[in-house]
Amino acid sequence: MRNPITRMRKRWLATATAALVLTGVAVAVQLPADARQSSAPEYGQDDLRRDADAITALGVTGVQARVTTGNGPDLVATSGVAEVDTDLPVPDDGYFRMASTGKTLVAAVVLGLVDEGELTLDDTVDHWLPGLVDGNGNDGRLITVRHLLQHTSGIHDDLPGHATPEEYLEHRHDTHTPREIVARAMEHGPDFPPGTGWGYSNAGYVLLTLIIEEITDRPWHEEVADRILDPLGMDHTYLPDGTPTIREPHANSYEVFPSGERVDVTSVIVPDPGGYVSTTEDVNRFFQALLGGELLSGARLAEMRETVPVDEEMRTFWPGGGYGLGLVNRPLSCGGHYWGHEGGESGYITLNGATDDGSRTVTVSMSTALGDSFESMLSQERAASDLVDRALCDTPDSLEQAPRLQ
């Protein structure tokens, strides 16, 4: 569930989303309603394929992308191959690891519980999990549910992972309980006092799953299934339940390490809640429903969209980006903004986006993580972001005229 940007491929940028050193006041990174432009139905199949090809041209082995509008069939395009040294096509309905996109599933469950009066966003971690966040300056009495959802808790992130091919081979099938992941984080002091900064924390979302279980007295993933997956018909989204493989069809995933070595990293056990596997169709359906008001009350959805700015390092990858309660806000080149949540784990990198009302959604899944240099990571991120941007707002005229992400 690591990301963004897969912990900067494990430290190229000093931990992927690093710790923000700005004061944490809720600031909506949005443009006024009258500045937004409607999505452009002119963006077509050839445009999507062209943008997918631009990603594989960077060295990504395979890409699948889907645009959903609710008006007519989806636009779907693939590029590259499903396995290196073969001509196997990338499946256009292939499974991939959602990774941090699953954080939005967790956030939606938590906010649903808030809607039902089971907890408040101002509840402390210690209220629900007494004594778990403690030591080395960490204090669960000062950290709220809102802090966890928005990555403003200050809890240091120390998620297990692999930075070299050797580490991958040695640790790819390791398992870690939620409390073990939290304990790893507690070995470090906080990155900043709660509510005074922004720092991406996978451990914070692990704590949220434990809070869900404390409140409901059932496994957190059953709440995800009952509240989201089953009602929305997301039949291709599932947890591998400790198995290192994922269902067919899928493109194999690869990582290009700083050494330049490309390794097949398809077989891996991913810590929850980042272990979900899904498809582009299911991810689009989820964001369509969430932003369309099908899952939460208007008040909770509004709170979910109250954002704080991301840190300076992350702004390199998300120019103008803001983080809400499990939702990322990014500006569109044609005016306005979109919502989504990137995910990256063991070679699978996923970007997605949806308009304000969820009427137009796009997901692009890449089966290679380029980590040989900072420039490679940034180029991959920009090419995928460009696809999302075009798909959500481009018209034939704006294809040449709209400023591209810089």
LINKAQUI-V424756 format. One record per residue. RES is the residue in one small letter. SS is DSSP state (H for helix, E for strand, - for the rest). PHI is phi in whole degrees, 0 to 359 (NA if undefined). D_LAST is the distance of its C-alpha to the last C-alpha in Angstrom with 2 decimals. Layout:
<<RES & SS & PHI & D_LAST> <RES & SS & PHI & D_LAST>>
This chain:
<<m & - & NA & 26.77> <r & - & 302 & 24.58> <n & - & 93 & 20.80> <p & - & 278 & 18.18> <i & - & 261 & 17.00> <t & H & 46 & 20.57> <r & H & 51 & 21.31> <m & H & 48 & 18.58> <r & H & 47 & 20.81> <k & H & 70 & 23.59> <r & H & 121 & 22.50> <w & - & 298 & 19.79> <l & - & 249 & 18.17> <a & - & 66 & 21.62> <t & - & 96 & 22.11> <a & - & 67 & 19.18> <t & - & 230 & 18.85> <a & - & 41 & 20.99> <a & E & 258 & 22.84> <l & - & 278 & 21.40> <v & - & 244 & 23.15> <l & - & 232 & 22.91> <t & - & 287 & 25.72> <g & - & 265 & 25.80> <v & - & 250 & 26.44> <a & - & 295 & 25.58> <v & - & 230 & 22.86> <a & - & 281 & 21.56> <v & - & 269 & 17.83> <q & - & 220 & 18.52> <l & - & 260 & 18.70> <p & - & 302 & 22.24> <a & H & 303 & 23.85> <d & H & 285 & 24.20> <a & H & 269 & 20.46> <r & - & 280 & 20.01> <q & - & 248 & 20.26> <s & - & 290 & 22.35> <s & - & 295 & 21.23> <a & - & 251 & 21.65> <p & - & 293 & 24.47> <e & - & 290 & 23.64> <y & - & 297 & 21.09> <g & - & 236 & 23.55> <q & H & 301 & 24.67> <d & H & 295 & 23.50> <d & H & 295 & 19.93> <l & H & 295 & 19.97> <r & H & 295 & 21.56> <r & H & 299 & 19.12> <d & H & 289 & 16.15> <a & H & 292 & 18.45> <d & H & 297 & 19.35> <a & H & 296 & 15.80> <i & H & 284 & 15.95> <t & H & 295 & 19.45> <a & - & 297 & 18.58> <l & - & 278 & 16.81> <g & - & 116 & 20.21> <v & - & 285 & 20.37> <t & - & 288 & 24.00> <g & E & 210 & 23.93> <v & E & 221 & 21.95> <q & E & 229 & 23.43> <a & E & 222 & 21.76> <r & E & 218 & 23.56> <v & E & 243 & 23.02> <t & E & 242 & 25.86> <t & - & 239 & 26.84> <g & - & 85 & 30.53> <n & - & 246 & 31.39> <g & - & 88 & 32.57> <p & - & 292 & 31.70> <d & - & 295 & 28.38> <l & E & 273 & 25.96> <v & E & 225 & 25.95> <a & E & 216 & 24.53> <t & E & 230 & 24.80> <s & E & 208 & 23.76> <g & E & 85 & 25.15> <v & E & 231 & 28.30> <a & - & 278 & 29.81> <e & - & 210 & 31.27> <v & - & 297 & 30.61> <d & - & 64 & 33.24> <t & - & 223 & 34.24> <d & - & 248 & 33.49> <l & - & 294 & 33.62> <p & E & 288 & 31.20> <v & - & 289 & 28.83> <p & - & 292 & 30.68> <d & - & 279 & 29.02> <d & - & 234 & 30.72> <g & - & 285 & 30.43> <y & E & 282 & 30.62> <f & E & 205 & 28.02> <r & E & 279 & 27.79> <m & - & 290 & 26.06> <a & H & 54 & 25.76> <s & H & 290 & 24.06> <t & H & 300 & 23.81> <g & H & 295 & 27.52> <k & H & 299 & 26.94> <t & H & 291 & 26.56> <l & H & 298 & 29.95> <v & H & 298 & 31.48> <a & H & 299 & 30.06> <a & H & 295 & 31.50> <v & H & 294 & 34.87> <v & H & 301 & 34.95> <l & H & 291 & 34.18> <g & H & 296 & 36.81> <l & H & 293 & 39.28> <v & H & 296 & 38.39> <d & H & 305 & 39.15> <e & - & 273 & 42.48> <g & - & 78 & 43.35> <e & - & 280 & 43.46> <l & - & 200 & 41.23> <t & - & 236 & 39.07> <l & - & 291 & 35.61> <d & - & 266 & 37.42> <d & - & 299 & 39.70> <t & E & 273 & 39.46> <v & H & 299 & 39.00> <d & H & 295 & 42.43> <h & H & 299 & 44.00> <w & H & 263 & 43.27> <l & - & 230 & 43.11> <p & - & 302 & 45.46> <g & - & 79 & 45.12> <l & - & 286 & 42.36> <v & - & 260 & 39.67> <d & E & 199 & 41.64> <g & E & 95 & 42.02> <n & - & 56 & 40.03> <g & - & 89 & 39.11> <n & E & 282 & 37.89> <d & E & 214 & 39.65> <g & - & 294 & 39.48> <r & - & 285 & 41.37> <l & - & 254 & 38.34> <i & - & 256 & 35.66> <t & E & 257 & 35.42> <v & H & 300 & 34.37> <r & H & 300 & 31.51> <h & H & 302 & 30.33> <l & H & 297 & 30.40> <l & H & 297 & 28.53> <q & H & 258 & 25.72> <h & - & 62 & 25.51> <t & - & 247 & 26.95> <s & - & 283 & 30.20> <g & - & 83 & 29.53> <i & - & 293 & 31.07> <h & - & 293 & 29.94> <d & - & 261 & 28.61> <d & - & 219 & 30.58> <l & - & 287 & 30.33> <p & - & 302 & 32.08> <g & - & 190 & 30.01> <h & - & 223 & 29.83> <a & - & 251 & 27.85> <t & - & 221 & 29.91> <p & H & 302 & 31.75> <e & H & 295 & 34.97> <e & H & 296 & 33.94> <y & H & 300 & 32.94> <l & H & 297 & 36.33> <e & H & 282 & 38.22> <h & H & 242 & 36.65> <r & - & 299 & 35.21> <h & - & 250 & 38.19> <d & - & 295 & 38.63> <t & - & 240 & 39.10> <h & - & 218 & 38.51> <t & - & 285 & 40.00> <p & H & 305 & 38.09> <r & H & 290 & 40.33> <e & H & 293 & 39.75> <i & H & 294 & 35.98> <v & H & 296 & 36.66> <a & H & 298 & 39.17> <r & H & 300 & 36.65> <a & H & 295 & 34.40> <m & H & 288 & 37.49> <e & - & 287 & 38.08> <h & - & 247 & 35.26> <g & - & 287 & 35.22> <p & - & 296 & 32.74> <d & - & 286 & 29.33> <f & - & 191 & 30.04> <p & - & 297 & 32.64> <p & - & 307 & 32.12> <g & - & 84 & 30.09> <t & - & 251 & 28.73> <g & - & 200 & 25.46> <w & - & 223 & 23.19> <g & E & 208 & 23.39> <y & - & 300 & 23.01> <s & - & 225 & 26.60> <n & H & 298 & 27.91> <a & H & 300 & 31.36> <g & H & 298 & 30.90> <y & H & 282 & 30.66> <v & H & 298 & 33.63> <l & H & 299 & 35.51> <l & H & 297 & 34.67> <t & H & 294 & 36.26> <l & H & 292 & 39.31> <i & H & 293 & 39.54> <i & H & 303 & 39.47> <e & H & 292 & 42.30> <e & H & 295 & 44.24> <i & H & 285 & 44.16> <t & H & 267 & 44.87> <d & - & 61 & 47.03> <r & - & 213 & 45.39> <p & - & 303 & 42.65> <w & H & 301 & 39.22> <h & H & 290 & 38.17> <e & H & 291 & 41.16> <e & H & 294 & 39.80> <v & H & 299 & 36.48> <a & H & 295 & 38.54> <d & H & 289 & 40.92> <r & H & 268 & 38.44> <i & H & 232 & 35.49> <l & H & 297 & 35.94> <d & H & 292 & 39.44> <p & H & 300 & 39.19> <l & H & 270 & 36.02> <g & - & 69 & 37.43> <m & - & 277 & 34.75> <d & - & 285 & 37.25> <h & - & 252 & 34.83> <t & - & 245 & 33.43> <y & E & 204 & 35.59> <l & E & 263 & 36.05> <p & - & 293 & 37.34> <d & - & 59 & 39.96> <g & - & 85 & 39.88> <t & - & 271 & 39.72> <p & - & 277 & 37.15> <t & - & 255 & 36.74> <i & - & 236 & 35.25> <r & - & 294 & 36.77> <e & - & 272 & 36.63> <p & - & 274 & 34.86> <h & E & 202 & 31.75> <a & - & 275 & 29.58> <n & - & 296 & 30.19> <s & - & 252 & 27.47> <y & E & 223 & 26.46> <e & E & 240 & 24.85> <v & E & 259 & 23.80> <f & - & 278 & 24.93> <p & - & 306 & 24.05> <s & - & 290 & 27.14> <g & - & 93 & 25.56> <e & - & 284 & 28.25> <r & E & 261 & 27.52> <v & E & 233 & 29.82> <d & E & 287 & 30.85> <v & - & 242 & 30.46> <t & - & 298 & 31.54> <s & - & 273 & 34.63> <v & - & 195 & 33.92> <i & - & 254 & 35.06> <v & - & 257 & 32.31> <p & - & 298 & 33.32> <d & - & 281 & 33.50> <p & - & 271 & 32.05> <g & - & 270 & 29.29> <g & - & 276 & 31.73> <y & E & 302 & 31.38> <v & E & 250 & 31.05> <s & E & 208 & 29.96> <t & - & 226 & 28.78> <t & H & 298 & 25.99> <e & H & 295 & 28.70> <d & H & 293 & 29.83> <v & H & 297 & 26.45> <n & H & 298 & 25.73> <r & H & 298 & 29.25> <f & H & 298 & 28.80> <f & H & 292 & 25.76> <q & H & 300 & 27.45> <a & H & 288 & 30.56> <l & H & 299 & 29.08> <l & H & 283 & 27.02> <g & - & 277 & 29.83> <g & - & 83 & 32.25> <e & - & 277 & 34.40> <l & - & 250 & 34.32> <l & - & 226 & 34.36> <s & - & 292 & 35.84> <g & H & 300 & 33.83> <a & H & 294 & 34.25> <r & H & 291 & 32.96> <l & H & 296 & 29.94> <a & H & 296 & 29.15> <e & H & 294 & 29.50> <m & H & 299 & 27.29> <r & - & 265 & 24.47> <e & - & 279 & 24.94> <t & - & 249 & 21.92> <v & E & 243 & 21.23> <p & E & 294 & 17.90> <v & - & 276 & 16.80> <d & - & 284 & 16.96> <e & H & 298 & 14.77> <e & H & 296 & 14.39> <m & H & 291 & 13.61> <r & H & 296 & 10.91> <t & H & 298 & 8.93> <f & H & 267 & 9.41> <w & - & 239 & 9.88> <p & - & 304 & 7.89> <g & - & 74 & 10.92> <g & - & 285 & 13.05> <g & E & 224 & 16.82> <y & E & 240 & 19.75> <g & - & 264 & 22.97> <l & - & 261 & 26.10> <g & - & 82 & 24.89> <l & - & 229 & 22.05> <v & E & 256 & 18.30> <n & E & 249 & 16.73> <r & E & 225 & 13.13> <p & E & 285 & 12.02> <l & - & 260 & 11.94> <s & - & 293 & 10.17> <c & - & 266 & 13.83> <g & - & 105 & 15.03> <g & - & 83 & 16.67> <h & E & 203 & 15.76> <y & E & 219 & 16.94> <w & E & 237 & 18.90> <g & E & 178 & 19.38> <h & - & 201 & 19.76> <e & - & 293 & 18.32> <g & E & 219 & 21.02> <g & E & 205 & 21.54> <e & E & 199 & 24.89> <s & - & 47 & 26.63> <g & - & 93 & 24.40> <y & E & 274 & 23.61> <i & E & 240 & 20.06> <t & E & 233 & 19.71> <l & E & 243 & 17.03> <n & E & 212 & 18.41> <g & E & 196 & 18.03> <a & E & 215 & 20.54> <t & - & 290 & 20.98> <d & - & 309 & 22.96> <d & - & 260 & 26.27> <g & - & 74 & 25.48> <s & - & 288 & 26.45> <r & - & 225 & 23.51> <t & E & 229 & 22.29> <v & E & 216 & 20.39> <t & E & 226 & 20.65> <v & E & 236 & 19.38> <s & E & 247 & 21.35> <m & E & 247 & 20.69> <s & - & 255 & 23.70> <t & E & 218 & 22.25> <a & E & 256 & 20.47> <l & E & 278 & 18.94> <g & - & 234 & 19.92> <d & - & 283 & 20.95> <s & - & 200 & 18.20> <f & H & 299 & 15.31> <e & H & 297 & 13.11> <s & H & 294 & 14.70> <m & H & 300 & 14.14> <l & H & 293 & 10.42> <s & H & 297 & 10.33> <q & H & 295 & 12.73> <e & H & 299 & 11.07> <r & H & 292 & 7.85> <a & H & 295 & 10.48> <a & H & 290 & 12.68> <s & H & 297 & 10.39> <d & H & 295 & 9.68> <l & H & 299 & 13.48> <v & H & 299 & 14.21> <d & H & 299 & 12.18> <r & H & 297 & 13.96> <a & H & 295 & 17.20> <l & H & 272 & 17.39> <c & H & 215 & 16.76> <d & - & 282 & 16.54> <t & - & 237 & 19.50> <p & - & 307 & 20.54> <d & - & 291 & 19.65> <s & H & 282 & 16.21> <l & H & 302 & 15.32> <e & H & 261 & 14.92> <q & H & 261 & 14.31> <a & - & 291 & 11.86> <p & - & 294 & 8.34> <r & - & 279 & 6.18> <l & - & 297 & 3.77> <q & - & 252 & 0.00>>
